[in-house]
Amino acid sequence: MIKRKGSKMHLSKEEEFEILKMVLDKFLWIGTISLMFGVYLLLTPHNDVGLGLLVTLIGATMLLMFTSIITKQFNYKKE
């Protein structure tokens, strides 16, 4: 429920968590697409292997970073 405190409206912890999940889900999709594109570049014979490896590592880093953020927030919500 949205609580009013003076003239400002505040979200409950559950609503904040739901919004956080929706936003971070988009970043996880971006990381997944980047990872898949990097693997595609690695497997395509006439592309630079270094570029494919770089894009793959960037996608993996994004996935790990945002997965850790979601895990921390999920543990925070459980408490």
Secondary structure, 3 states (H helix, E strand, C coil): CCEEECCEEECCHHHHHHHHHHHHHHHHHHHHHHHHHHHHHHHCCCCCHHHHHHHHHHHHHHHHHHHHHHHHHHHHHHC
